[in-house]
Amino acid sequence: MNVCPICKKPTDPQHRPFCSKRCADIDLGRWLTESYVVPARPASEDDEES
């Protein structure tokens, strides 16, 4: 059984991977406020020329 990454309740297929629209909105808010970030390595000068 899959669980919601926000509240750990069972997921709802309609809102997968979350249990509800509320938890999906919480997750979206965290991305928009930059609480979550995707790690990346700094671009090299060679990459910038391409």
mmCIF file of the N, C-alpha and C atoms, coordinates in Angstrom:
data_MODEL
# 
_entry.id   MODEL 
# 
loop_
_atom_site.group_PDB 
_atom_site.id 
_atom_site.type_symbol 
_atom_site.label_atom_id 
_atom_site.label_alt_id 
_atom_site.label_comp_id 
_atom_site.label_asym_id 
_atom_site.label_entity_id 
_atom_site.label_seq_id 
_atom_site.pdbx_PDB_ins_code 
_atom_site.Cartn_x 
_atom_site.Cartn_y 
_atom_site.Cartn_z 
_atom_site.occupancy 
_atom_site.B_iso_or_equiv 
_atom_site.pdbx_formal_charge 
_atom_site.auth_seq_id 
_atom_site.auth_comp_id 
_atom_site.auth_asym_id 
_atom_site.auth_atom_id 
_atom_site.pdbx_PDB_model_num 
ATOM 1   N N  . MET A 1 1  ? 0.841  -1.180 0.000   1.00 0.00 ? 1  MET A N  1 
ATOM 2   C CA . MET A 1 1  ? 0.000  0.000  0.000   1.00 0.00 ? 1  MET A CA 1 
ATOM 3   C C  . MET A 1 1  ? 0.888  1.247  0.000   1.00 0.00 ? 1  MET A C  1 
ATOM 4   N N  . ASN A 1 2  ? 0.547  2.192  -0.833  1.00 0.00 ? 2  ASN A N  1 
ATOM 5   C CA . ASN A 1 2  ? 1.293  3.447  -0.894  1.00 0.00 ? 2  ASN A CA 1 
ATOM 6   C C  . ASN A 1 2  ? 0.752  4.422  0.137   1.00 0.00 ? 2  ASN A C  1 
ATOM 7   N N  . VAL A 1 3  ? 1.641  5.255  0.646   1.00 0.00 ? 3  VAL A N  1 
ATOM 8   C CA . VAL A 1 3  ? 1.221  6.261  1.622   1.00 0.00 ? 3  VAL A CA 1 
ATOM 9   C C  . VAL A 1 3  ? 1.563  7.655  1.108   1.00 0.00 ? 3  VAL A C  1 
ATOM 10  N N  . CYS A 1 4  ? 0.781  8.608  1.553   1.00 0.00 ? 4  CYS A N  1 
ATOM 11  C CA . CYS A 1 4  ? 0.969  10.007 1.183   1.00 0.00 ? 4  CYS A CA 1 
ATOM 12  C C  . CYS A 1 4  ? 2.297  10.504 1.750   1.00 0.00 ? 4  CYS A C  1 
ATOM 13  N N  . PRO A 1 5  ? 3.121  11.173 0.931   1.00 0.00 ? 5  PRO A N  1 
ATOM 14  C CA . PRO A 1 5  ? 4.406  11.667 1.424   1.00 0.00 ? 5  PRO A CA 1 
ATOM 15  C C  . PRO A 1 5  ? 4.260  12.836 2.404   1.00 0.00 ? 5  PRO A C  1 
ATOM 16  N N  . ILE A 1 6  ? 3.090  13.455 2.481   1.00 0.00 ? 6  ILE A N  1 
ATOM 17  C CA . ILE A 1 6  ? 2.881  14.586 3.373   1.00 0.00 ? 6  ILE A CA 1 
ATOM 18  C C  . ILE A 1 6  ? 2.389  14.129 4.746   1.00 0.00 ? 6  ILE A C  1 
ATOM 19  N N  . CYS A 1 7  ? 1.299  13.335 4.784   1.00 0.00 ? 7  CYS A N  1 
ATOM 20  C CA . CYS A 1 7  ? 0.685  12.979 6.072   1.00 0.00 ? 7  CYS A CA 1 
ATOM 21  C C  . CYS A 1 7  ? 0.756  11.497 6.420   1.00 0.00 ? 7  CYS A C  1 
ATOM 22  N N  . LYS A 1 8  ? 1.258  10.694 5.497   1.00 0.00 ? 8  LYS A N  1 
ATOM 23  C CA . LYS A 1 8  ? 1.438  9.245  5.693   1.00 0.00 ? 8  LYS A CA 1 
ATOM 24  C C  . LYS A 1 8  ? 0.137  8.440  5.726   1.00 0.00 ? 8  LYS A C  1 
ATOM 25  N N  . LYS A 1 9  ? -0.983 9.009  5.296   1.00 0.00 ? 9  LYS A N  1 
ATOM 26  C CA . LYS A 1 9  ? -2.237 8.264  5.161   1.00 0.00 ? 9  LYS A CA 1 
ATOM 27  C C  . LYS A 1 9  ? -2.196 7.498  3.844   1.00 0.00 ? 9  LYS A C  1 
ATOM 28  N N  . PRO A 1 10 ? -3.053 6.488  3.660   1.00 0.00 ? 10 PRO A N  1 
ATOM 29  C CA . PRO A 1 10 ? -3.098 5.768  2.376   1.00 0.00 ? 10 PRO A CA 1 
ATOM 30  C C  . PRO A 1 10 ? -3.437 6.724  1.227   1.00 0.00 ? 10 PRO A C  1 
ATOM 31  N N  . THR A 1 11 ? -2.834 6.490  0.077   1.00 0.00 ? 11 THR A N  1 
ATOM 32  C CA . THR A 1 11 ? -3.066 7.361  -1.066  1.00 0.00 ? 11 THR A CA 1 
ATOM 33  C C  . THR A 1 11 ? -4.441 7.136  -1.669  1.00 0.00 ? 11 THR A C  1 
ATOM 34  N N  . ASP A 1 12 ? -4.935 8.145  -2.357  1.00 0.00 ? 12 ASP A N  1 
ATOM 35  C CA . ASP A 1 12 ? -6.198 8.092  -3.077  1.00 0.00 ? 12 ASP A CA 1 
ATOM 36  C C  . ASP A 1 12 ? -5.846 8.113  -4.558  1.00 0.00 ? 12 ASP A C  1 
ATOM 37  N N  . PRO A 1 13 ? -6.333 7.143  -5.344  1.00 0.00 ? 13 PRO A N  1 
ATOM 38  C CA . PRO A 1 13 ? -5.986 7.115  -6.772  1.00 0.00 ? 13 PRO A CA 1 
ATOM 39  C C  . PRO A 1 13 ? -6.296 8.429  -7.496  1.00 0.00 ? 13 PRO A C  1 
ATOM 40  N N  . GLN A 1 14 ? -7.300 9.151  -7.053  1.00 0.00 ? 14 GLN A N  1 
ATOM 41  C CA . GLN A 1 14 ? -7.671 10.412 -7.692  1.00 0.00 ? 14 GLN A CA 1 
ATOM 42  C C  . GLN A 1 14 ? -6.603 11.488 -7.472  1.00 0.00 ? 14 GLN A C  1 
ATOM 43  N N  . HIS A 1 15 ? -5.862 11.405 -6.372  1.00 0.00 ? 15 HIS A N  1 
ATOM 44  C CA . HIS A 1 15 ? -4.867 12.430 -6.030  1.00 0.00 ? 15 HIS A CA 1 
ATOM 45  C C  . HIS A 1 15 ? -3.458 11.862 -5.933  1.00 0.00 ? 15 HIS A C  1 
ATOM 46  N N  . ARG A 1 16 ? -3.236 10.700 -6.503  1.00 0.00 ? 16 ARG A N  1 
ATOM 47  C CA . ARG A 1 16 ? -1.964 9.999  -6.404  1.00 0.00 ? 16 ARG A CA 1 
ATOM 48  C C  . ARG A 1 16 ? -0.781 10.894 -6.724  1.00 0.00 ? 16 ARG A C  1 
ATOM 49  N N  . PRO A 1 17 ? 0.268  10.921 -6.005  1.00 0.00 ? 17 PRO A N  1 
ATOM 50  C CA . PRO A 1 17 ? 0.670  10.052 -4.898  1.00 0.00 ? 17 PRO A CA 1 
ATOM 51  C C  . PRO A 1 17 ? 0.225  10.562 -3.527  1.00 0.00 ? 17 PRO A C  1 
ATOM 52  N N  . PHE A 1 18 ? -0.740 11.468 -3.500  1.00 0.00 ? 18 PHE A N  1 
ATOM 53  C CA . PHE A 1 18 ? -1.201 12.039 -2.239  1.00 0.00 ? 18 PHE A CA 1 
ATOM 54  C C  . PHE A 1 18 ? -2.530 11.415 -1.828  1.00 0.00 ? 18 PHE A C  1 
ATOM 55  N N  . CYS A 1 19 ? -2.964 11.735 -0.597  1.00 0.00 ? 19 CYS A N  1 
ATOM 56  C CA . CYS A 1 19 ? -4.238 11.203 -0.112  1.00 0.00 ? 19 CYS A CA 1 
ATOM 57  C C  . CYS A 1 19 ? -5.392 12.151 -0.405  1.00 0.00 ? 19 CYS A C  1 
ATOM 58  N N  . SER A 1 20 ? -5.087 13.407 -0.667  1.00 0.00 ? 20 SER A N  1 
ATOM 59  C CA . SER A 1 20 ? -6.145 14.397 -0.875  1.00 0.00 ? 20 SER A CA 1 
ATOM 60  C C  . SER A 1 20 ? -5.604 15.598 -1.642  1.00 0.00 ? 20 SER A C  1 
ATOM 61  N N  . LYS A 1 21 ? -6.514 16.446 -2.091  1.00 0.00 ? 21 LYS A N  1 
ATOM 62  C CA . LYS A 1 21 ? -6.112 17.680 -2.762  1.00 0.00 ? 21 LYS A CA 1 
ATOM 63  C C  . LYS A 1 21 ? -5.355 18.576 -1.788  1.00 0.00 ? 21 LYS A C  1 
ATOM 64  N N  . ARG A 1 22 ? -5.746 18.549 -0.519  1.00 0.00 ? 22 ARG A N  1 
ATOM 65  C CA . ARG A 1 22 ? -5.068 19.363 0.487   1.00 0.00 ? 22 ARG A CA 1 
ATOM 66  C C  . ARG A 1 22 ? -3.582 19.028 0.553   1.00 0.00 ? 22 ARG A C  1 
ATOM 67  N N  . CYS A 1 23 ? -3.244 17.750 0.621   1.00 0.00 ? 23 CYS A N  1 
ATOM 68  C CA . CYS A 1 23 ? -1.831 17.348 0.684   1.00 0.00 ? 23 CYS A CA 1 
ATOM 69  C C  . CYS A 1 23 ? -1.107 17.672 -0.625  1.00 0.00 ? 23 CYS A C  1 
ATOM 70  N N  . ALA A 1 24 ? -1.794 17.536 -1.756  1.00 0.00 ? 24 ALA A N  1 
ATOM 71  C CA . ALA A 1 24 ? -1.187 17.904 -3.035  1.00 0.00 ? 24 ALA A CA 1 
ATOM 72  C C  . ALA A 1 24 ? -0.885 19.402 -3.058  1.00 0.00 ? 24 ALA A C  1 
ATOM 73  N N  . ASP A 1 25 ? -1.800 20.207 -2.527  1.00 0.00 ? 25 ASP A N  1 
ATOM 74  C CA . ASP A 1 25 ? -1.586 21.656 -2.482  1.00 0.00 ? 25 ASP A CA 1 
ATOM 75  C C  . ASP A 1 25 ? -0.450 22.029 -1.526  1.00 0.00 ? 25 ASP A C  1 
ATOM 76  N N  . ILE A 1 26 ? -0.330 21.324 -0.419  1.00 0.00 ? 26 ILE A N  1 
ATOM 77  C CA . ILE A 1 26 ? 0.783  21.560 0.514   1.00 0.00 ? 26 ILE A CA 1 
ATOM 78  C C  . ILE A 1 26 ? 2.107  21.297 -0.197  1.00 0.00 ? 26 ILE A C  1 
ATOM 79  N N  . ASP A 1 27 ? 2.179  20.185 -0.936  1.00 0.00 ? 27 ASP A N  1 
ATOM 80  C CA . ASP A 1 27 ? 3.393  19.847 -1.669  1.00 0.00 ? 27 ASP A CA 1 
ATOM 81  C C  . ASP A 1 27 ? 3.716  20.909 -2.720  1.00 0.00 ? 27 ASP A C  1 
ATOM 82  N N  . LEU A 1 28 ? 2.716  21.351 -3.463  1.00 0.00 ? 28 LEU A N  1 
ATOM 83  C CA . LEU A 1 28 ? 2.927  22.388 -4.473  1.00 0.00 ? 28 LEU A CA 1 
ATOM 84  C C  . LEU A 1 28 ? 3.444  23.672 -3.815  1.00 0.00 ? 28 LEU A C  1 
ATOM 85  N N  . GLY A 1 29 ? 2.855  24.042 -2.691  1.00 0.00 ? 29 GLY A N  1 
ATOM 86  C CA . GLY A 1 29 ? 3.303  25.227 -1.975  1.00 0.00 ? 29 GLY A CA 1 
ATOM 87  C C  . GLY A 1 29 ? 4.751  25.126 -1.547  1.00 0.00 ? 29 GLY A C  1 
ATOM 88  N N  . ARG A 1 30 ? 5.178  23.951 -1.149  1.00 0.00 ? 30 ARG A N  1 
ATOM 89  C CA . ARG A 1 30 ? 6.582  23.766 -0.750  1.00 0.00 ? 30 ARG A CA 1 
ATOM 90  C C  . ARG A 1 30 ? 7.515  23.947 -1.936  1.00 0.00 ? 30 ARG A C  1 
ATOM 91  N N  . TRP A 1 31 ? 7.113  23.489 -3.118  1.00 0.00 ? 31 TRP A N  1 
ATOM 92  C CA . TRP A 1 31 ? 7.931  23.709 -4.307  1.00 0.00 ? 31 TRP A CA 1 
ATOM 93  C C  . TRP A 1 31 ? 7.973  25.189 -4.660  1.00 0.00 ? 31 TRP A C  1 
ATOM 94  N N  . LEU A 1 32 ? 6.823  25.856 -4.590  1.00 0.00 ? 32 LEU A N  1 
ATOM 95  C CA . LEU A 1 32 ? 6.756  27.266 -4.997  1.00 0.00 ? 32 LEU A CA 1 
ATOM 96  C C  . LEU A 1 32 ? 7.500  28.189 -4.045  1.00 0.00 ? 32 LEU A C  1 
ATOM 97  N N  . THR A 1 33 ? 7.593  27.823 -2.778  1.00 0.00 ? 33 THR A N  1 
ATOM 98  C CA . THR A 1 33 ? 8.334  28.646 -1.812  1.00 0.00 ? 33 THR A CA 1 
ATOM 99  C C  . THR A 1 33 ? 9.785  28.196 -1.688  1.00 0.00 ? 33 THR A C  1 
ATOM 100 N N  . GLU A 1 34 ? 10.181 27.271 -2.562  1.00 0.00 ? 34 GLU A N  1 
ATOM 101 C CA . GLU A 1 34 ? 11.544 26.732 -2.607  1.00 0.00 ? 34 GLU A CA 1 
ATOM 102 C C  . GLU A 1 34 ? 11.959 26.017 -1.325  1.00 0.00 ? 34 GLU A C  1 
ATOM 103 N N  . SER A 1 35 ? 10.972 25.421 -0.622  1.00 0.00 ? 35 SER A N  1 
ATOM 104 C CA . SER A 1 35 ? 11.296 24.552 0.502   1.00 0.00 ? 35 SER A CA 1 
ATOM 105 C C  . SER A 1 35 ? 11.949 23.271 -0.003  1.00 0.00 ? 35 SER A C  1 
ATOM 106 N N  . TYR A 1 36 ? 11.572 22.868 -1.224  1.00 0.00 ? 36 TYR A N  1 
ATOM 107 C CA . TYR A 1 36 ? 12.187 21.730 -1.887  1.00 0.00 ? 36 TYR A CA 1 
ATOM 108 C C  . TYR A 1 36 ? 13.122 22.287 -2.960  1.00 0.00 ? 36 TYR A C  1 
ATOM 109 N N  . VAL A 1 37 ? 14.226 21.629 -3.173  1.00 0.00 ? 37 VAL A N  1 
ATOM 110 C CA . VAL A 1 37 ? 15.118 21.975 -4.276  1.00 0.00 ? 37 VAL A CA 1 
ATOM 111 C C  . VAL A 1 37 ? 15.664 20.694 -4.885  1.00 0.00 ? 37 VAL A C  1 
ATOM 112 N N  . VAL A 1 38 ? 15.985 20.756 -6.141  1.00 0.00 ? 38 VAL A N  1 
ATOM 113 C CA . VAL A 1 38 ? 16.602 19.628 -6.830  1.00 0.00 ? 38 VAL A CA 1 
ATOM 114 C C  . VAL A 1 38 ? 18.094 19.907 -6.856  1.00 0.00 ? 38 VAL A C  1 
ATOM 115 N N  . PRO A 1 39 ? 18.905 19.014 -6.275  1.00 0.00 ? 39 PRO A N  1 
ATOM 116 C CA . PRO A 1 39 ? 20.347 19.269 -6.266  1.00 0.00 ? 39 PRO A CA 1 
ATOM 117 C C  . PRO A 1 39 ? 20.916 19.251 -7.686  1.00 0.00 ? 39 PRO A C  1 
ATOM 118 N N  . ALA A 1 40 ? 21.833 20.123 -7.915  1.00 0.00 ? 40 ALA A N  1 
ATOM 119 C CA . ALA A 1 40 ? 22.481 20.198 -9.219  1.00 0.00 ? 40 ALA A CA 1 
ATOM 120 C C  . ALA A 1 40 ? 23.917 20.640 -9.022  1.00 0.00 ? 40 ALA A C  1 
ATOM 121 N N  . ARG A 1 41 ? 24.745 20.280 -9.973  1.00 0.00 ? 41 ARG A N  1 
ATOM 122 C CA . ARG A 1 41 ? 26.135 20.731 -9.880  1.00 0.00 ? 41 ARG A CA 1 
ATOM 123 C C  . ARG A 1 41 ? 26.251 22.058 -10.616 1.00 0.00 ? 41 ARG A C  1 
ATOM 124 N N  . PRO A 1 42 ? 27.150 22.891 -10.205 1.00 0.00 ? 42 PRO A N  1 
ATOM 125 C CA . PRO A 1 42 ? 27.327 24.183 -10.889 1.00 0.00 ? 42 PRO A CA 1 
ATOM 126 C C  . PRO A 1 42 ? 27.700 23.981 -12.349 1.00 0.00 ? 42 PRO A C  1 
ATOM 127 N N  . ALA A 1 43 ? 27.195 24.843 -13.182 1.00 0.00 ? 43 ALA A N  1 
ATOM 128 C CA . ALA A 1 43 ? 27.519 24.782 -14.608 1.00 0.00 ? 43 ALA A CA 1 
ATOM 129 C C  . ALA A 1 43 ? 28.961 25.214 -14.818 1.00 0.00 ? 43 ALA A C  1 
ATOM 130 N N  . SER A 1 44 ? 29.650 24.513 -15.688 1.00 0.00 ? 44 SER A N  1 
ATOM 131 C CA . SER A 1 44 ? 31.016 24.893 -16.016 1.00 0.00 ? 44 SER A CA 1 
ATOM 132 C C  . SER A 1 44 ? 30.975 25.911 -17.152 1.00 0.00 ? 44 SER A C  1 
ATOM 133 N N  . GLU A 1 45 ? 32.095 26.579 -17.377 1.00 0.00 ? 45 GLU A N  1 
ATOM 134 C CA . GLU A 1 45 ? 32.158 27.563 -18.464 1.00 0.00 ? 45 GLU A CA 1 
ATOM 135 C C  . GLU A 1 45 ? 31.922 26.909 -19.809 1.00 0.00 ? 45 GLU A C  1 
ATOM 136 N N  . ASP A 1 46 ? 32.346 25.648 -19.983 1.00 0.00 ? 46 ASP A N  1 
ATOM 137 C CA . ASP A 1 46 ? 32.134 24.940 -21.237 1.00 0.00 ? 46 ASP A CA 1 
ATOM 138 C C  . ASP A 1 46 ? 30.640 24.748 -21.517 1.00 0.00 ? 46 ASP A C  1 
ATOM 139 N N  . ASP A 1 47 ? 29.860 24.469 -20.475 1.00 0.00 ? 47 ASP A N  1 
ATOM 140 C CA . ASP A 1 47 ? 28.424 24.273 -20.635 1.00 0.00 ? 47 ASP A CA 1 
ATOM 141 C C  . ASP A 1 47 ? 27.732 25.546 -21.068 1.00 0.00 ? 47 ASP A C  1 
ATOM 142 N N  . GLU A 1 48 ? 28.200 26.686 -20.593 1.00 0.00 ? 48 GLU A N  1 
ATOM 143 C CA . GLU A 1 48 ? 27.564 27.963 -20.908 1.00 0.00 ? 48 GLU A CA 1 
ATOM 144 C C  . GLU A 1 48 ? 27.771 28.354 -22.372 1.00 0.00 ? 48 GLU A C  1 
ATOM 145 N N  . GLU A 1 49 ? 28.843 27.891 -22.989 1.00 0.00 ? 49 GLU A N  1 
ATOM 146 C CA . GLU A 1 49 ? 29.129 28.230 -24.377 1.00 0.00 ? 49 GLU A CA 1 
ATOM 147 C C  . GLU A 1 49 ? 28.237 27.450 -25.346 1.00 0.00 ? 49 GLU A C  1 
ATOM 148 N N  . SER A 1 50 ? 27.725 26.318 -24.936 1.00 0.00 ? 50 SER A N  1 
ATOM 149 C CA . SER A 1 50 ? 26.922 25.465 -25.821 1.00 0.00 ? 50 SER A CA 1 
ATOM 150 C C  . SER A 1 50 ? 25.568 26.056 -26.114 1.00 0.00 ? 50 SER A C  1 
# 
